[in-house]
Amino acid sequence: MNAYTAVTRASYLAYLRDRTSVIFTFAFPLVFLIVFGMLFQGQSVDGGLSYINYIAPGVLSWGIGNAALFGVAFTLMHWRRDDLLRLIWRTPTPLPTVLGARYLVALGTGLVQAVLFTAVALGAFGLHLSGSWPLALPVLVFGITAFAALGLVVGTLANTPEAVAAIANCVMVPMAFLSGAFYPIDLMPGWLQGLSRALPLRYFDEGVTDAVGGRGGVALPFLDCAALTGFTLLFALIATRTFRWSNRN
């Protein structure tokens, strides 16, 4: 067993031990799906798209992005607070291997979230999948990667669990509404629509919606993937510049 496999296995088992976090990760987006699905069942938004086909990709994108950000941020904060990062620094295992293992856990968690969420939306609320739905898979991968990179930034800035929760919620809750995930973006003022283009969740949401609903063919989901790649590089650069091995520094 090589170092990457060993660290990935350890990260996965550590994640499973926190049962409250696991349950919250999978149940929280489903609660929003059930609430919105029951409130707006049978309705449609502008353009003739059924409301469930609009809200399901938005809630899914937000839930997966939320889990990736929180999971990576809490892990990095705890590692630094408990001086595990300083121990890692003194071992032959490089830091990118350790962070890559935690990213793989976030990626696997996000994909399982997507399967469970889609199954509930199909069975309970009549979600319609177009023939282009497989294009949602690369969007999910790029979206999870972008929000995991954002989690590195939050986990570097925050020194306590309370700080992680405060910063992450201040980022994710407004983004849910301003990006169009929970509220039709066409109903927003023009300046807010322009502002939403600076939010990664908008491209994550639109990419999944385009793939699931068959809007724009192949081109649009891949343009959203390109935008998410740009956000990933930006967040990774910020995390690199602000990274700390210990709270003592």
FIDRENRO-711023 format. One record per residue: residue number from 1; residue in one letter; x, y, z of N, C-alpha, C in turn. Coordinates in nm, 2 decimals, always signed. Example, Ala and Ser with C-alpha at 12.3 -4.5 7.8 and 13.67 -1.06 7.14 Angstrom:
2
R num residu   n.px   n.py   n.pz  ca.px  ca.py  ca.pz   c.px   c.py   c.pz
R   1      a  +1.32  -0.57  +0.78  +1.23  -0.45  +0.78  +1.32  -0.33  +0.78
R   2      s  +1.28  -0.22  +0.71  +1.37  -0.11  +0.71  +1.29  +0.00  +0.79
END
This chain:
249
R num residu   n.px   n.py   n.pz  ca.px  ca.py  ca.pz   c.px   c.py   c.pz
R   1      m  +0.08  -0.12  +0.00  +0.00  +0.00  +0.00  +0.09  +0.12  +0.00
R   2      n  +0.07  +0.21  -0.10  +0.16  +0.33  -0.11  +0.10  +0.44  -0.02
R   3      a  +0.18  +0.55  -0.01  +0.14  +0.65  +0.09  +0.00  +0.72  +0.05
R   4      y  -0.02  +0.74  -0.08  -0.15  +0.80  -0.12  -0.27  +0.72  -0.08
R   5      t  -0.26  +0.59  -0.11  -0.37  +0.49  -0.08  -0.39  +0.49  +0.08
R   6      a  -0.28  +0.48  +0.15  -0.29  +0.47  +0.30  -0.36  +0.60  +0.35
R   7      v  -0.32  +0.72  +0.31  -0.37  +0.84  +0.36  -0.52  +0.86  +0.32
R   8      t  -0.55  +0.81  +0.19  -0.69  +0.82  +0.15  -0.78  +0.73  +0.23
R   9      r  -0.73  +0.61  +0.26  -0.81  +0.52  +0.34  -0.83  +0.58  +0.48
R  10      a  -0.73  +0.63  +0.54  -0.74  +0.69  +0.67  -0.83  +0.81  +0.67
R  11      s  -0.83  +0.90  +0.57  -0.92  +1.01  +0.56  -1.06  +0.96  +0.54
R  12      y  -1.08  +0.86  +0.47  -1.22  +0.80  +0.45  -1.28  +0.75  +0.58
R  13      l  -1.19  +0.67  +0.65  -1.24  +0.61  +0.77  -1.27  +0.72  +0.88
R  14      a  -1.18  +0.82  +0.88  -1.21  +0.93  +0.97  -1.34  +1.01  +0.94
R  15      y  -1.37  +1.02  +0.81  -1.49  +1.09  +0.77  -1.61  +1.00  +0.82
R  16      l  -1.61  +0.87  +0.80  -1.72  +0.78  +0.84  -1.74  +0.78  +0.99
R  17      r  -1.64  +0.80  +1.07  -1.66  +0.80  +1.21  -1.74  +0.92  +1.26
R  18      d  -1.75  +1.03  +1.19  -1.83  +1.14  +1.23  -1.97  +1.12  +1.17
R  19      r  -2.05  +1.04  +1.23  -2.18  +1.00  +1.18  -2.27  +1.12  +1.16
R  20      t  -2.27  +1.22  +1.25  -2.35  +1.33  +1.24  -2.32  +1.41  +1.11
R  21      s  -2.19  +1.43  +1.08  -2.15  +1.50  +0.96  -2.20  +1.42  +0.84
R  22      v  -2.18  +1.29  +0.84  -2.22  +1.21  +0.73  -2.37  +1.22  +0.70
R  23      i  -2.45  +1.21  +0.81  -2.60  +1.22  +0.79  -2.64  +1.36  +0.74
R  24      f  -2.58  +1.46  +0.80  -2.61  +1.60  +0.76  -2.57  +1.62  +0.61
R  25      t  -2.46  +1.57  +0.57  -2.41  +1.59  +0.43  -2.51  +1.54  +0.33
R  26      f  -2.57  +1.42  +0.36  -2.67  +1.36  +0.26  -2.81  +1.41  +0.28
R  27      a  -2.85  +1.43  +0.41  -2.99  +1.47  +0.43  -3.02  +1.61  +0.41
R  28      f  -2.93  +1.70  +0.43  -2.95  +1.85  +0.42  -3.00  +1.89  +0.28
R  29      p  -2.94  +1.85  +0.17  -2.99  +1.88  +0.04  -3.13  +1.82  +0.01
R  30      l  -3.15  +1.70  +0.06  -3.27  +1.63  +0.04  -3.39  +1.70  +0.11
R  31      v  -3.36  +1.76  +0.22  -3.47  +1.84  +0.29  -3.51  +1.96  +0.20
R  32      f  -3.42  +2.03  +0.14  -3.45  +2.14  +0.06  -3.52  +2.09  -0.07
R  33      l  -3.48  +1.98  -0.12  -3.55  +1.92  -0.24  -3.70  +1.89  -0.21
R  34      i  -3.72  +1.83  -0.09  -3.86  +1.79  -0.05  -3.94  +1.91  -0.03
R  35      v  -3.89  +2.01  +0.04  -3.96  +2.14  +0.06  -4.00  +2.21  -0.07
R  36      f  -3.90  +2.23  -0.15  -3.92  +2.30  -0.28  -4.01  +2.22  -0.37
R  37      g  -3.99  +2.09  -0.37  -4.07  +2.00  -0.46  -4.21  +2.00  -0.42
R  38      m  -4.24  +2.00  -0.29  -4.38  +2.00  -0.25  -4.45  +2.14  -0.27
R  39      l  -4.37  +2.24  -0.25  -4.43  +2.38  -0.27  -4.46  +2.41  -0.41
R  40      f  -4.38  +2.37  -0.51  -4.39  +2.41  -0.65  -4.41  +2.30  -0.74
R  41      q  -4.47  +2.19  -0.69  -4.49  +2.07  -0.78  -4.59  +2.11  -0.89
R  42      g  -4.56  +2.07  -1.01  -4.64  +2.10  -1.13  -4.63  +2.24  -1.19
R  43      q  -4.55  +2.33  -1.13  -4.52  +2.46  -1.18  -4.40  +2.46  -1.27
R  44      s  -4.39  +2.57  -1.35  -4.27  +2.59  -1.44  -4.22  +2.73  -1.43
R  45      v  -4.10  +2.75  -1.47  -4.03  +2.88  -1.47  -4.03  +2.93  -1.62
R  46      d  -3.98  +3.05  -1.63  -3.97  +3.11  -1.76  -3.89  +3.02  -1.86
R  47      g  -3.95  +3.01  -1.98  -3.88  +2.92  -2.08  -3.94  +2.79  -2.09
R  48      g  -4.05  +2.76  -2.00  -4.12  +2.63  -2.00  -4.05  +2.52  -1.93
R  49      l  -3.94  +2.55  -1.86  -3.87  +2.44  -1.78  -3.95  +2.41  -1.66
R  50      s  -3.98  +2.29  -1.63  -4.05  +2.25  -1.51  -3.97  +2.29  -1.39
R  51      y  -4.04  +2.33  -1.28  -3.98  +2.38  -1.17  -3.88  +2.28  -1.10
R  52      i  -3.92  +2.15  -1.11  -3.83  +2.05  -1.05  -3.70  +2.04  -1.13
R  53      n  -3.71  +2.06  -1.26  -3.59  +2.05  -1.34  -3.51  +2.18  -1.32
R  54      y  -3.56  +2.28  -1.27  -3.49  +2.40  -1.24  -3.43  +2.39  -1.10
R  55      i  -3.51  +2.36  -1.00  -3.46  +2.37  -0.86  -3.37  +2.25  -0.82
R  56      a  -3.40  +2.13  -0.88  -3.32  +2.01  -0.84  -3.17  +2.03  -0.87
R  57      p  -3.13  +2.07  -0.99  -2.99  +2.10  -1.02  -2.93  +2.20  -0.93
R  58      g  -3.01  +2.31  -0.90  -2.96  +2.41  -0.81  -2.93  +2.37  -0.67
R  59      v  -3.03  +2.29  -0.61  -3.01  +2.24  -0.48  -2.90  +2.14  -0.47
R  60      l  -2.89  +2.06  -0.58  -2.79  +1.96  -0.59  -2.65  +2.02  -0.59
R  61      s  -2.63  +2.12  -0.68  -2.50  +2.19  -0.69  -2.47  +2.26  -0.56
R  62      w  -2.56  +2.33  -0.50  -2.54  +2.39  -0.37  -2.50  +2.29  -0.26
R  63      g  -2.57  +2.18  -0.25  -2.55  +2.08  -0.15  -2.41  +2.02  -0.17
R  64      i  -2.37  +1.99  -0.29  -2.24  +1.92  -0.31  -2.13  +2.02  -0.29
R  65      g  -2.15  +2.15  -0.34  -2.05  +2.25  -0.31  -2.03  +2.28  -0.16
R  66      n  -2.14  +2.28  -0.09  -2.14  +2.31  +0.05  -2.06  +2.20  +0.12
R  67      a  -2.09  +2.07  +0.09  -2.02  +1.96  +0.15  -1.87  +1.96  +0.12
R  68      a  -1.83  +1.99  +0.00  -1.69  +1.99  -0.04  -1.62  +2.10  +0.04
R  69      l  -1.68  +2.22  +0.05  -1.62  +2.33  +0.12  -1.61  +2.30  +0.27
R  70      f  -1.71  +2.27  +0.33  -1.71  +2.24  +0.47  -1.62  +2.13  +0.51
R  71      g  -1.62  +2.02  +0.43  -1.54  +1.90  +0.46  -1.39  +1.93  +0.46
R  72      v  -1.35  +2.00  +0.35  -1.21  +2.03  +0.34  -1.16  +2.14  +0.44
R  73      a  -1.25  +2.24  +0.46  -1.22  +2.35  +0.55  -1.20  +2.30  +0.69
R  74      f  -1.30  +2.22  +0.74  -1.29  +2.16  +0.88  -1.16  +2.07  +0.89
R  75      t  -1.14  +1.99  +0.79  -1.02  +1.90  +0.80  -0.89  +1.98  +0.81
R  76      l  -0.87  +2.08  +0.72  -0.75  +2.15  +0.73  -0.74  +2.23  +0.86
R  77      m  -0.85  +2.29  +0.91  -0.84  +2.37  +1.03  -0.80  +2.28  +1.15
R  78      h  -0.86  +2.16  +1.15  -0.83  +2.06  +1.26  -0.68  +2.02  +1.25
R  79      w  -0.64  +1.99  +1.13  -0.50  +1.94  +1.11  -0.40  +2.05  +1.16
R  80      r  -0.43  +2.17  +1.13  -0.34  +2.28  +1.17  -0.35  +2.31  +1.32
R  81      r  -0.47  +2.31  +1.37  -0.49  +2.34  +1.52  -0.43  +2.23  +1.60
R  82      d  -0.43  +2.10  +1.56  -0.38  +1.99  +1.64  -0.23  +1.96  +1.60
R  83      d  -0.17  +2.05  +1.52  -0.03  +2.04  +1.48  +0.00  +1.91  +1.40
R  84      l  -0.10  +1.86  +1.34  -0.08  +1.74  +1.25  -0.01  +1.79  +1.12
R  85      l  -0.03  +1.91  +1.08  +0.04  +1.96  +0.96  +0.19  +1.97  +0.98
R  86      r  +0.23  +2.00  +1.11  +0.37  +2.01  +1.14  +0.43  +1.87  +1.14
R  87      l  +0.36  +1.77  +1.18  +0.41  +1.64  +1.18  +0.42  +1.59  +1.04
R  88      i  +0.32  +1.62  +0.95  +0.33  +1.58  +0.81  +0.45  +1.64  +0.75
R  89      w  +0.48  +1.77  +0.78  +0.59  +1.84  +0.73  +0.72  +1.76  +0.75
R  90      r  +0.73  +1.69  +0.87  +0.85  +1.62  +0.91  +0.85  +1.48  +0.85
R  91      t  +0.75  +1.43  +0.78  +0.75  +1.30  +0.73  +0.79  +1.30  +0.58
R  92      p  +0.82  +1.18  +0.52  +0.85  +1.18  +0.38  +0.73  +1.20  +0.29
R  93      t  +0.61  +1.19  +0.35  +0.48  +1.21  +0.27  +0.46  +1.36  +0.24
R  94      p  +0.46  +1.40  +0.11  +0.45  +1.54  +0.08  +0.30  +1.59  +0.11
R  95      l  +0.29  +1.72  +0.14  +0.16  +1.77  +0.17  +0.06  +1.76  +0.05
R  96      p  +0.10  +1.77  -0.08  +0.00  +1.75  -0.18  -0.06  +1.61  -0.18
R  97      t  +0.01  +1.51  -0.14  -0.04  +1.38  -0.13  -0.15  +1.37  -0.02
R  98      v  -0.13  +1.44  +0.09  -0.23  +1.44  +0.20  -0.35  +1.51  +0.16
R  99      l  -0.33  +1.63  +0.10  -0.45  +1.71  +0.05  -0.52  +1.64  -0.06
R 100      g  -0.45  +1.57  -0.15  -0.51  +1.50  -0.26  -0.60  +1.39  -0.21
R 101      a  -0.55  +1.32  -0.10  -0.63  +1.22  -0.04  -0.76  +1.27  +0.01
R 102      r  -0.76  +1.39  +0.08  -0.88  +1.45  +0.13  -0.97  +1.49  +0.02
R 103      y  -0.91  +1.54  -0.09  -0.99  +1.58  -0.21  -1.06  +1.46  -0.27
R 104      l  -1.00  +1.34  -0.27  -1.06  +1.22  -0.33  -1.18  +1.18  -0.24
R 105      v  -1.17  +1.20  -0.11  -1.29  +1.17  -0.02  -1.40  +1.27  -0.06
R 106      a  -1.37  +1.40  -0.08  -1.47  +1.49  -0.11  -1.53  +1.46  -0.25
R 107      l  -1.45  +1.42  -0.34  -1.50  +1.38  -0.47  -1.60  +1.26  -0.47
R 108      g  -1.56  +1.16  -0.40  -1.64  +1.04  -0.38  -1.77  +1.07  -0.31
R 109      t  -1.76  +1.16  -0.21  -1.88  +1.20  -0.13  -1.98  +1.27  -0.22
R 110      g  -1.93  +1.37  -0.30  -2.01  +1.45  -0.39  -2.08  +1.36  -0.50
R 111      l  -2.01  +1.26  -0.55  -2.07  +1.18  -0.65  -2.18  +1.09  -0.59
R 112      v  -2.16  +1.04  -0.47  -2.26  +0.96  -0.41  -2.38  +1.05  -0.37
R 113      q  -2.36  +1.17  -0.33  -2.47  +1.27  -0.31  -2.55  +1.29  -0.43
R 114      a  -2.48  +1.30  -0.55  -2.55  +1.32  -0.67  -2.64  +1.21  -0.71
R 115      v  -2.59  +1.08  -0.69  -2.67  +0.97  -0.73  -2.79  +0.96  -0.64
R 116      l  -2.78  +0.97  -0.51  -2.89  +0.96  -0.41  -2.99  +1.07  -0.44
R 117      f  -2.94  +1.19  -0.45  -3.03  +1.31  -0.48  -3.11  +1.29  -0.60
R 118      t  -3.04  +1.25  -0.71  -3.11  +1.23  -0.84  -3.22  +1.12  -0.83
R 119      a  -3.19  +1.01  -0.76  -3.28  +0.90  -0.75  -3.41  +0.95  -0.68
R 120      v  -3.39  +1.03  -0.57  -3.51  +1.08  -0.50  -3.59  +1.18  -0.59
R 121      a  -3.52  +1.27  -0.66  -3.59  +1.36  -0.75  -3.66  +1.29  -0.86
R 122      l  -3.61  +1.18  -0.91  -3.67  +1.11  -1.02  -3.79  +1.03  -0.96
R 123      g  -3.78  +0.97  -0.85  -3.88  +0.88  -0.80  -4.00  +0.96  -0.73
R 124      a  -3.96  +1.07  -0.66  -4.07  +1.14  -0.59  -4.13  +1.26  -0.65
R 125      f  -4.05  +1.32  -0.74  -4.09  +1.45  -0.79  -4.09  +1.46  -0.94
R 126      g  -4.07  +1.35  -1.01  -4.08  +1.35  -1.16  -3.97  +1.43  -1.23
R 127      l  -3.85  +1.43  -1.18  -3.74  +1.50  -1.25  -3.72  +1.43  -1.39
R 128      h  -3.71  +1.51  -1.49  -3.69  +1.46  -1.63  -3.55  +1.47  -1.67
R 129      l  -3.48  +1.36  -1.71  -3.34  +1.37  -1.75  -3.34  +1.36  -1.91
R 130      s  -3.27  +1.46  -1.97  -3.26  +1.47  -2.11  -3.15  +1.37  -2.15
R 131      g  -3.14  +1.35  -2.28  -3.03  +1.26  -2.33  -2.89  +1.31  -2.31
R 132      s  -2.88  +1.43  -2.27  -2.74  +1.49  -2.25  -2.70  +1.48  -2.10
R 133      w  -2.78  +1.41  -2.02  -2.75  +1.41  -1.87  -2.61  +1.36  -1.84
R 134      p  -2.55  +1.27  -1.91  -2.41  +1.23  -1.88  -2.31  +1.35  -1.87
R 135      l  -2.35  +1.46  -1.94  -2.26  +1.58  -1.94  -2.25  +1.64  -1.80
R 136      a  -2.35  +1.60  -1.72  -2.34  +1.66  -1.58  -2.22  +1.60  -1.50
R 137      l  -2.17  +1.48  -1.54  -2.06  +1.42  -1.46  -1.94  +1.51  -1.46
R 138      p  -1.89  +1.56  -1.58  -1.77  +1.64  -1.57  -1.80  +1.77  -1.50
R 139      v  -1.92  +1.83  -1.51  -1.95  +1.95  -1.43  -1.94  +1.92  -1.28
R 140      l  -1.99  +1.81  -1.24  -1.99  +1.77  -1.10  -1.84  +1.76  -1.05
R 141      v  -1.76  +1.70  -1.13  -1.62  +1.69  -1.09  -1.55  +1.82  -1.08
R 142      f  -1.57  +1.91  -1.18  -1.51  +2.04  -1.18  -1.57  +2.13  -1.07
R 143      g  -1.70  +2.11  -1.04  -1.76  +2.19  -0.93  -1.71  +2.15  -0.80
R 144      i  -1.70  +2.02  -0.77  -1.64  +1.97  -0.65  -1.50  +2.02  -0.63
R 145      t  -1.42  +2.02  -0.74  -1.29  +2.06  -0.73  -1.28  +2.21  -0.69
R 146      a  -1.36  +2.29  -0.75  -1.36  +2.43  -0.72  -1.40  +2.46  -0.58
R 147      f  -1.50  +2.40  -0.53  -1.54  +2.42  -0.39  -1.45  +2.36  -0.29
R 148      a  -1.38  +2.25  -0.32  -1.28  +2.20  -0.24  -1.16  +2.29  -0.23
R 149      a  -1.13  +2.36  -0.34  -1.02  +2.46  -0.34  -1.06  +2.58  -0.25
R 150      l  -1.19  +2.62  -0.26  -1.24  +2.72  -0.17  -1.23  +2.68  -0.03
R 151      g  -1.26  +2.55  +0.00  -1.25  +2.50  +0.14  -1.10  +2.51  +0.19
R 152      l  -1.00  +2.50  +0.10  -0.87  +2.52  +0.15  -0.84  +2.66  +0.19
R 153      v  -0.91  +2.76  +0.12  -0.89  +2.90  +0.16  -0.96  +2.92  +0.30
R 154      v  -1.08  +2.87  +0.32  -1.15  +2.89  +0.44  -1.08  +2.82  +0.56
R 155      g  -1.03  +2.70  +0.53  -0.96  +2.62  +0.63  -0.83  +2.68  +0.67
R 156      t  -0.77  +2.76  +0.58  -0.65  +2.83  +0.61  -0.67  +2.96  +0.70
R 157      l  -0.78  +3.03  +0.67  -0.81  +3.15  +0.74  -0.87  +3.13  +0.88
R 158      a  -0.94  +3.02  +0.90  -1.01  +3.00  +1.02  -0.93  +2.91  +1.12
R 159      n  -0.93  +2.95  +1.25  -0.86  +2.87  +1.35  -0.94  +2.79  +1.44
R 160      t  -1.08  +2.80  +1.43  -1.17  +2.73  +1.52  -1.28  +2.67  +1.44
R 161      p  -1.35  +2.57  +1.49  -1.47  +2.52  +1.41  -1.58  +2.63  +1.40
R 162      e  -1.59  +2.71  +1.50  -1.69  +2.82  +1.49  -1.66  +2.92  +1.38
R 163      a  -1.53  +2.95  +1.36  -1.48  +3.04  +1.25  -1.51  +2.97  +1.12
R 164      v  -1.48  +2.84  +1.10  -1.51  +2.78  +0.98  -1.65  +2.79  +0.94
R 165      a  -1.74  +2.75  +1.04  -1.89  +2.76  +1.01  -1.93  +2.90  +0.98
R 166      a  -1.88  +3.00  +1.05  -1.92  +3.14  +1.02  -1.88  +3.18  +0.88
R 167      i  -1.75  +3.16  +0.85  -1.70  +3.20  +0.71  -1.77  +3.13  +0.60
R 168      a  -1.78  +2.99  +0.62  -1.84  +2.91  +0.51  -1.99  +2.95  +0.49
R 169      n  -2.06  +2.97  +0.60  -2.20  +3.00  +0.58  -2.22  +3.14  +0.52
R 170      c  -2.13  +3.24  +0.56  -2.14  +3.37  +0.50  -2.11  +3.36  +0.35
R 171      v  -2.04  +3.26  +0.30  -2.01  +3.24  +0.16  -2.12  +3.17  +0.09
R 172      m  -2.17  +3.06  +0.15  -2.26  +2.96  +0.08  -2.40  +3.01  +0.08
R 173      v  -2.45  +3.06  +0.19  -2.59  +3.10  +0.20  -2.63  +3.21  +0.10
R 174      p  -2.56  +3.32  +0.10  -2.59  +3.42  +0.00  -2.57  +3.37  -0.14
R 175      m  -2.47  +3.29  -0.16  -2.44  +3.24  -0.29  -2.56  +3.15  -0.35
R 176      a  -2.63  +3.09  -0.26  -2.74  +3.00  -0.30  -2.85  +3.08  -0.37
R 177      f  -2.87  +3.20  -0.32  -2.98  +3.29  -0.38  -2.92  +3.38  -0.50
R 178      l  -2.80  +3.43  -0.48  -2.75  +3.52  -0.58  -2.70  +3.45  -0.71
R 179      s  -2.67  +3.32  -0.70  -2.62  +3.25  -0.81  -2.74  +3.19  -0.90
R 180      g  -2.86  +3.19  -0.85  -2.97  +3.14  -0.92  -3.00  +2.99  -0.88
R 181      a  -2.94  +2.94  -0.78  -2.96  +2.80  -0.74  -3.10  +2.78  -0.68
R 182      f  -3.14  +2.88  -0.60  -3.27  +2.87  -0.53  -3.37  +2.97  -0.58
R 183      y  -3.33  +3.06  -0.66  -3.42  +3.17  -0.70  -3.39  +3.20  -0.85
R 184      p  -3.49  +3.21  -0.94  -3.46  +3.23  -1.08  -3.38  +3.36  -1.10
R 185      i  -3.27  +3.35  -1.17  -3.18  +3.46  -1.18  -3.24  +3.57  -1.27
R 186      d  -3.33  +3.53  -1.36  -3.39  +3.62  -1.45  -3.48  +3.72  -1.38
R 187      l  -3.52  +3.69  -1.26  -3.60  +3.78  -1.18  -3.52  +3.88  -1.10
R 188      m  -3.39  +3.87  -1.10  -3.31  +3.96  -1.02  -3.28  +4.09  -1.10
R 189      p  -3.25  +4.20  -1.03  -3.21  +4.32  -1.10  -3.08  +4.29  -1.18
R 190      g  -3.07  +4.38  -1.28  -2.95  +4.36  -1.38  -2.82  +4.36  -1.31
R 191      w  -2.80  +4.45  -1.21  -2.67  +4.45  -1.15  -2.64  +4.33  -1.06
R 192      l  -2.75  +4.26  -1.01  -2.72  +4.14  -0.93  -2.69  +4.03  -1.03
R 193      q  -2.76  +4.03  -1.15  -2.73  +3.93  -1.25  -2.58  +3.93  -1.29
R 194      g  -2.53  +4.06  -1.30  -2.39  +4.08  -1.34  -2.30  +4.03  -1.23
R 195      l  -2.34  +4.06  -1.10  -2.26  +4.02  -0.99  -2.25  +3.87  -0.97
R 196      s  -2.36  +3.80  -1.01  -2.36  +3.66  -1.00  -2.26  +3.59  -1.09
R 197      r  -2.21  +3.66  -1.19  -2.11  +3.60  -1.27  -1.97  +3.58  -1.21
R 198      a  -1.96  +3.65  -1.09  -1.83  +3.63  -1.01  -1.85  +3.52  -0.91
R 199      l  -1.95  +3.44  -0.91  -1.98  +3.34  -0.81  -1.96  +3.20  -0.88
R 200      p  -1.88  +3.11  -0.82  -1.86  +2.98  -0.88  -1.99  +2.90  -0.89
R 201      l  -2.08  +2.92  -0.79  -2.20  +2.83  -0.79  -2.29  +2.86  -0.91
R 202      r  -2.28  +2.98  -0.96  -2.37  +3.01  -1.08  -2.33  +2.91  -1.20
R 203      y  -2.20  +2.89  -1.22  -2.15  +2.81  -1.33  -2.17  +2.66  -1.29
R 204      f  -2.16  +2.62  -1.17  -2.19  +2.49  -1.12  -2.33  +2.46  -1.15
R 205      d  -2.42  +2.54  -1.10  -2.57  +2.52  -1.12  -2.61  +2.52  -1.27
R 206      e  -2.56  +2.62  -1.34  -2.60  +2.63  -1.48  -2.54  +2.51  -1.56
R 207      g  -2.42  +2.46  -1.53  -2.37  +2.35  -1.60  -2.45  +2.22  -1.58
R 208      v  -2.49  +2.20  -1.45  -2.57  +2.08  -1.42  -2.71  +2.09  -1.48
R 209      t  -2.77  +2.21  -1.47  -2.90  +2.24  -1.53  -2.90  +2.22  -1.68
R 210      d  -2.80  +2.27  -1.75  -2.79  +2.26  -1.90  -2.78  +2.11  -1.94
R 211      a  -2.70  +2.04  -1.86  -2.68  +1.89  -1.89  -2.81  +1.81  -1.87
R 212      v  -2.87  +1.84  -1.75  -2.99  +1.76  -1.72  -3.11  +1.80  -1.81
R 213      g  -3.12  +1.93  -1.83  -3.23  +1.98  -1.91  -3.21  +1.98  -2.06
R 214      g  -3.09  +1.95  -2.11  -3.06  +1.94  -2.25  -3.05  +2.08  -2.31
R 215      r  -3.02  +2.18  -2.24  -3.01  +2.32  -2.29  -2.87  +2.35  -2.35
R 216      g  -2.86  +2.40  -2.47  -2.74  +2.44  -2.53  -2.65  +2.34  -2.58
R 217      g  -2.69  +2.21  -2.59  -2.61  +2.10  -2.64  -2.49  +2.08  -2.55
R 218      v  -2.38  +2.04  -2.62  -2.25  +2.01  -2.55  -2.18  +2.13  -2.50
R 219      a  -2.19  +2.24  -2.58  -2.10  +2.35  -2.56  -2.11  +2.41  -2.42
R 220      l  -2.24  +2.44  -2.37  -2.26  +2.52  -2.25  -2.20  +2.45  -2.13
R 221      p  -2.23  +2.32  -2.11  -2.17  +2.26  -1.99  -2.02  +2.26  -1.98
R 222      f  -1.95  +2.26  -2.10  -1.81  +2.26  -2.10  -1.75  +2.40  -2.08
R 223      l  -1.83  +2.50  -2.12  -1.80  +2.64  -2.09  -1.80  +2.66  -1.94
R 224      d  -1.91  +2.60  -1.88  -1.92  +2.61  -1.73  -1.80  +2.54  -1.66
R 225      c  -1.76  +2.43  -1.72  -1.64  +2.36  -1.66  -1.51  +2.45  -1.67
R 226      a  -1.50  +2.52  -1.78  -1.39  +2.61  -1.80  -1.39  +2.72  -1.70
R 227      a  -1.51  +2.77  -1.67  -1.52  +2.88  -1.57  -1.48  +2.82  -1.43
R 228      l  -1.53  +2.70  -1.40  -1.50  +2.64  -1.27  -1.35  +2.61  -1.26
R 229      t  -1.29  +2.58  -1.37  -1.14  +2.56  -1.36  -1.07  +2.69  -1.33
R 230      g  -1.12  +2.80  -1.38  -1.06  +2.93  -1.35  -1.07  +2.96  -1.20
R 231      f  -1.19  +2.93  -1.14  -1.21  +2.95  -1.00  -1.12  +2.86  -0.92
R 232      t  -1.10  +2.74  -0.96  -1.02  +2.64  -0.89  -0.87  +2.70  -0.88
R 233      l  -0.82  +2.75  -0.99  -0.69  +2.80  -1.00  -0.68  +2.92  -0.91
R 234      l  -0.78  +3.01  -0.91  -0.78  +3.13  -0.83  -0.78  +3.09  -0.68
R 235      f  -0.86  +3.00  -0.64  -0.87  +2.96  -0.49  -0.74  +2.89  -0.45
R 236      a  -0.69  +2.81  -0.54  -0.56  +2.74  -0.51  -0.45  +2.83  -0.49
R 237      l  -0.45  +2.94  -0.57  -0.34  +3.04  -0.56  -0.35  +3.11  -0.43
R 238      i  -0.48  +3.15  -0.39  -0.50  +3.22  -0.26  -0.46  +3.13  -0.15
R 239      a  -0.50  +3.00  -0.15  -0.47  +2.91  -0.05  -0.31  +2.89  -0.03
R 240      t  -0.24  +2.89  -0.15  -0.10  +2.87  -0.14  -0.03  +2.99  -0.08
R 241      r  -0.08  +3.11  -0.11  -0.02  +3.23  -0.05  -0.05  +3.25  +0.09
R 242      t  -0.16  +3.20  +0.14  -0.21  +3.22  +0.28  -0.18  +3.10  +0.37
R 243      f  -0.13  +2.99  +0.31  -0.12  +2.86  +0.39  -0.03  +2.88  +0.51
R 244      r  -0.07  +2.81  +0.62  +0.01  +2.81  +0.74  +0.02  +2.67  +0.80
R 245      w  +0.14  +2.63  +0.84  +0.16  +2.49  +0.89  +0.11  +2.48  +1.03
R 246      s  +0.10  +2.59  +1.10  +0.06  +2.58  +1.24  +0.00  +2.72  +1.28
R 247      n  -0.09  +2.71  +1.38  -0.15  +2.84  +1.44  -0.05  +2.92  +1.52
R 248      r  +0.07  +2.86  +1.54  +0.17  +2.93  +1.62  +0.25  +3.03  +1.53
R 249      n  +0.24  +3.01  +1.40  +0.31  +3.10  +1.31  +0.25  +3.23  +1.30
END
